[in-house]
Amino acid sequence: MRPIVLKTNELCNKLNQYGKELCGIQETRIKHPTELRNMIVTQAEAFGYTLHTASAWENDAQAATGGLGIILGKTAEDLLISVERLSDRIIKARFRGNPAMTVIVAYAPTENATEDDKDIYYNHLRAAIEDVPLHNFLAVLTDANARLGPADVLFAYDKETNRNGKRLLEIMEDYQLLAANTLFQKGKGKQWTWKSPLHTYHQMDYILVRSKWRNSVTNCEAYNTFGSLYSDHRVVTASVTLSLRKSKPSNAAKVTRYNWSDLATNNELQESYEVEVRNRYQVLQVEDEDGHKVPDYDKFLSACTEAAEKCLTKVPKQKKKDRSLDPRVKAVREEVEQAYKAYLADSNKESLCDKYKDKKKELFNTYAIIEEEELISKIKRVELAHEKSQHGEAWKLINSVTGRKSAQSSKLKADSPEERVKLWHTHFYNLLGNPPVISEEDTPIKTVSETVLEISEEPFTEAEYAKAKKAIRCGKA
């Protein structure tokens, strides 16, 4: 799936609506900060989904181009081991299970790209597939920019295979892969995945699986129901039946949160809480080896917990409001879907196309209005928390508004500390262990400066050490 502008709330709403746990995204056009450009960035989204993205790059006009992402539901996120960026156009996610599962999200160069760019991409794709163990369930979610004809696949939409299609077929043959959305006999309306600016339809996006898992794929087709995402590509979905082993839940007891701040302002509550703790005074002590009673910290914690349960109120669970469930968004979304159906029924009428575009703009403007309302509400809550000297609450709101602590980069999951060390080792080995790629080896290296710098190689003197120590500020490196 390749939205022009990634609208994560609307995407999560659709995935939740149709019960999809995993979605690969190409050309997100999300550009990471410079220090995170070569890393995976993770952020929480609506309905419990988690989005992992690899940065887009810049074209000649300094505009964001490309970018990859994979969005996971709660179950898939719990099974996730790691997400790796293999190149600008390929990312790989690994999942625990029986069998283990590997998902590759790939975005191929277009038919008009240079042969050198295509060679680089397909070599990277081959390396990514070869690195996946043969017993793993492998799925390659790709915007292949390739057409496959009836002479090469079972059920094709296009009449012939293009140059990119021949490259894709070579990879499929070398690694025993099948294009799942060419295995099922569907009507033409369920096969095409891309509508060109010339109003022609083509099948360009594929879900590739290994031939040994052919019977595990029970269905695969393209859908119109994601039309509100403003994309020239349709979503391609596959239903796969696998036996996955979910991680065991932790045995740690659930922590109940209480409103301890009530004790600071309510004198009656203070007295009742004190009485409850004192009534348990005998419980707080145990006998040592000599028969003397001494305090026991574990029992003290137990007494405080029992007293809090009896006297204090519990902190209510705050359920995050999803913008996609707002009545205003629902109403406009219905209008978008109706306009999209009318447009598909008669795509030659420009008025229907314009109406569809206007409704989509109205949908995302509605999202923007709701987001602005939420922002104003949070700012008011920050001001109120500041007036009440609730500085912790104020900082939580400020962090949620600015996103200062929301992004998690390079999230690596593993079954053991040893496996996590191996994952980090592999990450830094790939990052630092490969020799640089030099396109023109004979190019002379220009001298930056002819001036010889006077840098002492002797050990530090006491004067230099004292000067450096004096320059160190408290709390700074």
C-alpha positions as CSV (number, residue, x, y, z in Angstrom):
1,M,0.0,0.0,0.0
2,R,1.4,3.4,-0.9
3,P,-0.5,6.5,0.3
4,I,0.5,9.9,-1.1
5,V,0.2,11.5,2.3
6,L,0.2,9.0,5.2
7,K,-2.9,9.6,7.4
8,T,-2.2,7.2,10.2
9,N,-5.5,7.8,12.1
10,E,-7.6,6.9,9.1
11,L,-5.3,4.0,8.2
12,C,-5.5,2.5,11.8
13,N,-9.3,2.9,11.7
14,K,-9.5,0.9,8.5
15,L,-7.1,-1.8,9.7
16,N,-9.1,-2.1,13.0
17,Q,-12.4,-2.1,11.1
18,Y,-11.3,-5.1,8.9
19,G,-9.3,-6.9,11.6
20,K,-5.8,-6.6,9.9
21,E,-2.8,-7.1,12.2
22,L,0.0,-6.1,9.8
23,C,0.3,-3.6,6.9
24,G,3.4,-2.7,4.8
25,I,3.5,0.9,3.5
26,Q,5.6,2.2,0.6
27,E,6.4,5.9,-0.2
28,T,5.4,7.3,3.2
29,R,7.4,10.5,2.5
30,I,8.2,10.7,6.2
31,K,11.7,12.1,6.6
32,H,13.5,11.5,9.9
33,P,15.8,13.9,11.6
34,T,19.4,13.7,10.4
35,E,20.6,11.7,13.4
36,L,17.9,9.1,12.8
37,R,18.1,9.0,9.0
38,N,19.5,5.4,8.9
39,M,17.4,4.0,11.8
40,I,14.0,2.7,12.4
41,V,11.7,5.1,14.3
42,T,8.8,3.6,16.3
43,Q,5.7,5.4,17.5
44,A,2.3,4.4,19.0
45,E,-0.8,5.1,16.9
46,A,-4.6,4.8,17.4
47,F,-6.4,1.5,18.3
48,G,-3.2,0.1,19.8
49,Y,-1.3,-0.1,16.5
50,T,2.4,0.7,16.3
51,L,4.1,2.3,13.3
52,H,7.7,1.5,12.5
53,T,9.2,3.8,9.7
54,A,12.4,4.1,7.7
55,S,13.2,7.6,6.5
56,A,12.4,9.0,3.1
57,W,15.2,10.5,1.1
58,E,15.5,13.8,-0.8
59,N,15.2,14.3,-4.6
60,D,16.9,17.0,-6.7
61,A,14.2,19.5,-5.6
62,Q,14.9,18.7,-1.9
63,A,11.4,17.1,-1.6
64,A,10.9,14.0,0.5
65,T,10.7,10.9,-1.7
66,G,10.2,7.2,-0.9
67,G,10.2,6.1,2.7
68,L,8.9,2.7,4.1
69,G,6.8,1.7,7.1
70,I,5.2,-1.3,8.7
71,I,2.2,-0.9,11.0
72,L,1.5,-3.6,13.6
73,G,-1.5,-4.5,15.8
74,K,-1.2,-5.5,19.4
75,T,-0.7,-9.2,18.7
76,A,1.8,-8.7,15.9
77,E,3.7,-6.1,18.1
78,D,3.9,-8.6,20.9
79,L,5.4,-11.2,18.6
80,L,7.9,-8.7,17.0
81,I,11.6,-9.5,17.5
82,S,13.1,-6.6,15.4
83,V,12.6,-4.2,12.5
84,E,15.7,-3.5,10.4
85,R,16.4,-1.0,7.7
86,L,18.4,-2.8,5.0
87,S,18.5,0.0,2.4
88,D,16.5,3.1,1.4
89,R,14.0,0.8,-0.4
90,I,13.9,-2.3,1.9
91,I,13.1,-3.0,5.5
92,K,12.7,-6.3,7.3
93,A,10.6,-7.4,10.3
94,R,11.1,-10.6,12.2
95,F,8.4,-12.3,14.4
96,R,8.4,-15.2,16.9
97,G,6.1,-18.0,16.1
98,N,5.7,-21.6,14.9
99,P,6.9,-21.2,12.2
100,A,8.8,-18.0,12.7
101,M,7.8,-15.3,10.3
102,T,9.8,-12.7,8.3
103,V,8.1,-9.8,6.5
104,I,10.1,-7.7,3.9
105,V,8.6,-4.4,2.8
106,A,10.1,-3.2,-0.5
107,Y,9.6,-0.3,-2.9
108,A,11.1,-1.0,-6.4
109,P,12.4,1.7,-8.8
110,T,10.0,2.7,-11.6
111,E,10.1,1.3,-15.1
112,N,11.9,4.5,-16.3
113,A,14.6,4.4,-13.6
114,T,18.2,3.8,-14.6
115,E,19.5,0.2,-15.0
116,D,22.2,0.9,-12.3
117,D,19.5,1.9,-9.8
118,K,17.5,-1.2,-10.6
119,D,20.6,-3.5,-10.3
120,I,21.4,-2.0,-6.8
121,Y,17.8,-2.5,-5.6
122,Y,17.4,-6.1,-6.9
123,N,20.8,-7.1,-5.5
124,H,19.7,-5.7,-2.1
125,L,16.4,-7.6,-2.4
126,R,18.2,-10.8,-3.2
127,A,20.5,-10.4,-0.2
128,A,17.5,-9.8,2.1
129,I,15.6,-12.9,0.9
130,E,18.8,-15.1,1.1
131,D,19.2,-14.1,4.7
132,V,15.8,-15.5,5.7
133,P,16.0,-19.1,7.0
134,L,14.2,-21.6,4.6
135,H,11.9,-22.8,7.4
136,N,10.5,-19.3,8.0
137,F,7.3,-18.1,6.6
138,L,8.4,-15.3,4.3
139,A,6.1,-12.5,2.9
140,V,7.4,-9.8,0.7
141,L,5.1,-6.8,0.6
142,T,6.2,-4.9,-2.5
143,D,5.2,-2.0,-4.7
144,A,7.1,-3.7,-7.5
145,N,6.3,-1.2,-10.3
146,A,6.1,-4.4,-12.4
147,R,3.4,-5.9,-14.6
148,L,3.1,-9.7,-15.0
149,G,1.4,-11.1,-18.0
150,P,-0.8,-14.3,-18.5
151,A,2.2,-16.2,-20.0
152,D,4.1,-16.0,-16.6
153,V,1.4,-16.1,-13.8
154,L,-1.8,-18.0,-13.4
155,F,-4.3,-15.1,-13.2
156,A,-2.9,-11.9,-14.6
157,Y,-4.5,-8.5,-15.0
158,D,-2.1,-7.0,-17.5
159,K,-1.7,-8.4,-21.1
160,E,2.1,-8.7,-21.0
161,T,5.1,-8.6,-18.7
162,N,7.2,-5.4,-18.7
163,R,11.0,-5.1,-18.0
164,N,10.5,-4.7,-14.3
165,G,8.2,-7.7,-14.4
166,K,11.0,-9.9,-16.0
167,R,13.4,-8.9,-13.2
168,L,10.7,-9.7,-10.6
169,L,10.1,-13.1,-12.2
170,E,13.8,-13.9,-12.1
171,I,13.7,-13.4,-8.3
172,M,10.5,-15.4,-7.9
173,E,12.0,-18.3,-9.8
174,D,15.4,-18.2,-8.0
175,Y,13.8,-18.2,-4.5
176,Q,10.6,-20.3,-5.2
177,L,8.3,-17.3,-4.6
178,L,4.7,-16.9,-5.8
179,A,2.7,-13.7,-6.2
180,A,-0.3,-14.4,-4.0
181,N,-2.6,-12.0,-5.7
182,T,-2.1,-13.9,-9.0
183,L,-3.1,-17.3,-7.5
184,F,-6.8,-16.7,-7.1
185,Q,-9.4,-16.3,-9.9
186,K,-10.9,-12.9,-9.3
187,G,-12.9,-10.4,-11.3
188,K,-10.9,-7.6,-13.0
189,G,-12.1,-5.2,-10.3
190,K,-10.4,-7.2,-7.6
191,Q,-7.0,-7.4,-9.5
192,W,-5.8,-4.0,-10.4
193,T,-3.8,-2.1,-7.8
194,W,-2.8,1.2,-9.5
195,K,-4.6,3.8,-11.5
196,S,-2.3,5.9,-13.8
197,P,-2.8,9.6,-14.5
198,L,-4.1,8.6,-17.9
199,H,-6.9,6.6,-16.3
200,T,-5.5,3.2,-17.2
201,Y,-5.4,0.4,-14.6
202,H,-2.5,-2.0,-13.8
203,Q,-1.5,-4.6,-11.3
204,M,1.8,-3.2,-9.8
205,D,1.7,-4.3,-6.1
206,Y,2.2,-7.9,-5.0
207,I,2.4,-10.0,-1.9
208,L,5.1,-12.7,-2.5
209,V,5.2,-15.9,-0.5
210,R,7.3,-19.1,-0.7
211,S,5.8,-21.9,-2.7
212,K,6.0,-24.3,0.3
213,W,3.4,-22.1,2.1
214,R,1.0,-21.9,-0.9
215,N,-1.8,-23.7,1.0
216,S,-1.5,-21.4,4.0
217,V,-2.6,-18.4,1.9
218,T,-6.4,-18.7,1.7
219,N,-7.2,-15.4,-0.1
220,C,-5.5,-12.4,-1.7
221,E,-7.1,-9.4,-3.5
222,A,-7.2,-5.7,-3.9
223,Y,-9.8,-3.5,-2.1
224,N,-11.5,-0.2,-2.7
225,T,-12.5,0.2,1.0
226,F,-9.3,2.2,1.7
227,G,-10.2,4.9,-0.7
228,S,-10.3,7.6,2.0
229,L,-6.5,7.4,2.3
230,Y,-6.0,9.6,-0.8
231,S,-3.7,7.2,-2.7
232,D,-3.4,6.2,-6.4
233,H,-2.7,2.7,-5.2
234,R,-5.2,0.3,-3.7
235,V,-4.5,-1.8,-0.7
236,V,-3.7,-5.5,-1.4
237,T,-4.5,-7.9,1.5
238,A,-3.9,-11.6,2.0
239,S,-5.4,-14.0,4.5
240,V,-2.8,-16.4,5.9
241,T,-3.5,-19.3,8.3
242,L,-0.4,-19.9,10.5
243,S,0.1,-21.3,14.0
244,L,1.8,-18.5,15.9
245,R,3.1,-18.9,19.4
246,K,2.3,-15.8,21.5
247,S,4.7,-14.8,24.2
248,K,3.8,-15.8,27.7
249,P,2.3,-13.1,29.9
250,S,4.4,-11.8,32.8
251,N,3.7,-13.2,36.2
252,A,4.2,-9.8,37.8
253,A,1.2,-8.5,39.7
254,K,-0.8,-5.7,38.2
255,V,0.0,-2.3,39.9
256,T,-3.1,-0.4,41.1
257,R,-2.7,3.4,41.1
258,Y,-4.3,5.5,43.8
259,N,-4.8,9.2,44.2
260,W,-2.2,9.8,46.8
261,S,-2.4,13.6,46.3
262,D,-5.7,13.5,48.1
263,L,-3.9,13.0,51.4
264,A,-2.2,16.4,51.0
265,T,-5.4,18.4,51.1
266,N,-8.0,16.2,53.0
267,N,-7.4,16.2,56.8
268,E,-10.1,13.6,57.5
269,L,-8.6,11.3,54.9
270,Q,-5.2,11.7,56.5
271,E,-6.6,10.7,59.9
272,S,-8.4,7.6,58.6
273,Y,-5.3,6.5,56.6
274,E,-3.1,6.9,59.7
275,V,-5.6,4.9,61.8
276,E,-5.6,2.1,59.2
277,V,-1.8,1.9,59.1
278,R,-1.5,2.0,63.0
279,N,-4.1,-0.8,63.3
280,R,-1.6,-2.9,61.4
281,Y,1.3,-2.0,63.7
282,Q,1.7,-5.5,65.0
283,V,1.7,-6.9,61.5
284,L,4.6,-4.6,60.6
285,Q,7.0,-6.4,63.0
286,V,8.6,-9.8,63.0
287,E,10.8,-11.6,65.6
288,D,14.5,-12.0,64.9
289,E,16.7,-14.9,66.1
290,D,16.9,-13.5,69.6
291,G,13.1,-13.1,70.0
292,H,13.1,-9.3,69.5
293,K,10.5,-7.7,67.3
294,V,11.9,-5.7,64.4
295,P,10.2,-3.9,61.5
296,D,9.7,-5.8,58.3
297,Y,9.7,-3.7,55.2
298,D,7.7,-6.1,53.0
299,K,4.9,-6.1,55.6
300,F,5.1,-2.3,55.8
301,L,4.4,-2.1,52.1
302,S,1.6,-4.6,52.4
303,A,0.0,-2.5,55.2
304,C,0.2,0.7,53.2
305,T,-1.4,-1.1,50.2
306,E,-4.3,-2.4,52.3
307,A,-4.8,1.0,53.9
308,A,-4.7,2.7,50.5
309,E,-7.2,0.2,49.1
310,K,-9.6,1.0,52.0
311,C,-9.2,4.8,52.2
312,L,-8.1,6.1,48.8
313,T,-9.8,6.3,45.4
314,K,-8.2,4.5,42.4
315,V,-6.9,6.5,39.5
316,P,-9.4,5.9,36.7
317,K,-8.1,4.3,33.5
318,Q,-7.8,6.9,30.8
319,K,-8.8,5.6,27.4
320,K,-7.2,7.5,24.5
321,K,-9.8,9.0,22.2
322,D,-9.3,8.0,18.6
323,R,-9.9,10.8,16.2
324,S,-11.2,8.4,13.5
325,L,-14.2,7.6,15.8
326,D,-15.3,11.2,16.1
327,P,-18.9,11.6,14.8
328,R,-17.8,14.4,12.5
329,V,-15.1,12.2,10.9
330,K,-17.6,9.3,10.6
331,A,-20.1,11.5,8.8
332,V,-17.5,12.9,6.3
333,R,-16.0,9.4,5.8
334,E,-19.4,8.1,4.6
335,E,-19.6,10.9,2.1
336,V,-16.1,10.1,0.9
337,E,-17.0,6.4,0.4
338,Q,-20.2,7.3,-1.5
339,A,-18.3,9.7,-3.7
340,Y,-15.6,7.1,-4.4
341,K,-18.2,4.5,-5.4
342,A,-19.8,7.0,-7.7
343,Y,-16.4,7.8,-9.2
344,L,-15.6,4.1,-9.8
345,A,-18.9,3.6,-11.5
346,D,-18.2,6.4,-14.0
347,S,-14.6,7.5,-13.9
348,N,-14.8,9.5,-17.1
349,K,-16.8,12.3,-15.5
350,E,-14.5,15.0,-14.2
351,S,-17.2,16.3,-11.9
352,L,-17.3,13.0,-10.0
353,C,-13.5,13.0,-9.7
354,D,-13.5,16.6,-8.4
355,K,-16.2,15.8,-5.9
356,Y,-14.3,12.8,-4.7
357,K,-11.1,14.9,-4.2
358,D,-13.0,17.6,-2.4
359,K,-14.6,15.1,0.0
360,K,-11.2,13.6,0.8
361,K,-9.8,17.1,1.5
362,E,-12.8,17.8,3.7
363,L,-12.1,14.5,5.6
364,F,-8.5,15.5,6.4
365,N,-9.5,19.0,7.2
366,T,-11.9,17.5,9.8
367,Y,-9.0,15.6,11.3
368,A,-7.0,18.8,11.4
369,I,-9.9,20.6,13.2
370,I,-10.1,17.8,15.8
371,E,-6.4,17.8,16.3
372,E,-6.4,21.6,16.9
373,E,-9.2,21.2,19.5
374,E,-7.2,18.5,21.3
375,L,-4.2,20.8,21.3
376,I,-6.1,23.7,22.7
377,S,-7.6,21.5,25.4
378,K,-4.2,20.1,26.4
379,I,-2.8,23.7,26.7
380,K,-5.6,24.7,29.0
381,R,-5.0,21.6,31.1
382,V,-1.3,22.5,31.3
383,E,-2.2,26.0,32.5
384,L,-4.6,24.5,35.1
385,A,-2.1,22.0,36.3
386,H,0.5,24.8,36.7
387,E,-2.0,26.9,38.8
388,K,-2.5,23.9,41.1
389,S,1.3,23.2,41.3
390,Q,0.8,19.8,39.6
391,H,4.1,20.1,37.8
392,G,4.4,16.4,37.0
393,E,1.0,16.4,35.2
394,A,1.9,19.6,33.4
395,W,5.2,18.1,32.1
396,K,3.4,14.9,30.9
397,L,1.0,17.1,28.9
398,I,3.8,19.1,27.5
399,N,5.7,16.0,26.5
400,S,2.6,14.6,24.8
401,V,2.0,17.9,22.9
402,T,5.7,18.2,21.7
403,G,6.3,14.5,21.3
404,R,9.6,14.9,23.1
405,K,9.5,11.4,24.6
406,S,7.2,9.6,22.2
407,A,9.7,8.3,19.6
408,Q,11.6,5.1,20.2
409,S,14.4,4.4,17.7
410,S,16.1,1.1,16.9
411,K,13.7,-1.0,19.0
412,L,15.1,-4.5,19.2
413,K,13.1,-7.3,20.7
414,A,14.6,-10.7,21.6
415,D,13.8,-13.8,23.5
416,S,17.0,-13.6,25.7
417,P,19.8,-11.1,26.6
418,E,22.2,-13.1,24.5
419,E,20.0,-12.8,21.4
420,R,19.6,-9.1,22.0
421,V,23.4,-8.7,22.1
422,K,23.7,-10.6,18.8
423,L,21.1,-8.3,17.2
424,W,23.0,-5.2,18.3
425,H,26.3,-6.8,17.1
426,T,24.7,-7.4,13.7
427,H,23.3,-3.9,13.6
428,F,26.7,-2.2,14.3
429,Y,28.6,-4.7,12.1
430,N,26.4,-3.8,9.1
431,L,26.7,-0.2,10.0
432,L,30.5,0.0,10.6
433,G,31.9,-3.3,9.4
434,N,31.5,-2.9,5.6
435,P,34.1,-1.1,3.5
436,P,33.0,2.2,1.9
437,V,31.6,2.1,-1.6
438,I,33.9,4.2,-3.8
439,S,32.5,4.9,-7.3
440,E,35.7,6.6,-8.7
441,E,38.7,5.1,-7.0
442,D,41.2,7.1,-9.1
443,T,39.8,10.5,-8.0
444,P,42.6,12.4,-6.1
445,I,41.8,13.5,-2.6
446,K,42.1,17.3,-2.3
447,T,44.1,18.7,0.6
448,V,41.9,20.7,2.9
449,S,44.7,22.9,4.3
450,E,48.4,23.2,3.7
451,T,49.0,24.5,7.2
452,V,50.5,21.9,9.6
453,L,48.5,21.9,12.9
454,E,50.5,22.0,16.1
455,I,48.9,19.2,18.1
456,S,50.8,17.8,21.0
457,E,50.9,14.0,21.4
458,E,52.4,14.2,24.9
459,P,50.3,13.2,28.0
460,F,48.1,15.9,29.6
461,T,49.8,18.3,32.0
462,E,48.3,19.2,35.4
463,A,47.6,22.7,34.0
464,E,45.7,21.3,31.0
465,Y,43.8,18.9,33.3
466,A,42.8,21.7,35.6
467,K,41.6,23.9,32.7
468,A,39.5,21.1,31.3
469,K,38.0,20.2,34.7
470,K,37.1,23.9,35.2
471,A,35.4,24.0,31.8
472,I,33.1,21.1,32.7
473,R,29.6,22.3,33.7
474,C,27.4,20.4,36.2
475,G,25.2,17.9,34.4
476,K,27.0,18.2,31.1
477,A,29.2,15.7,29.4
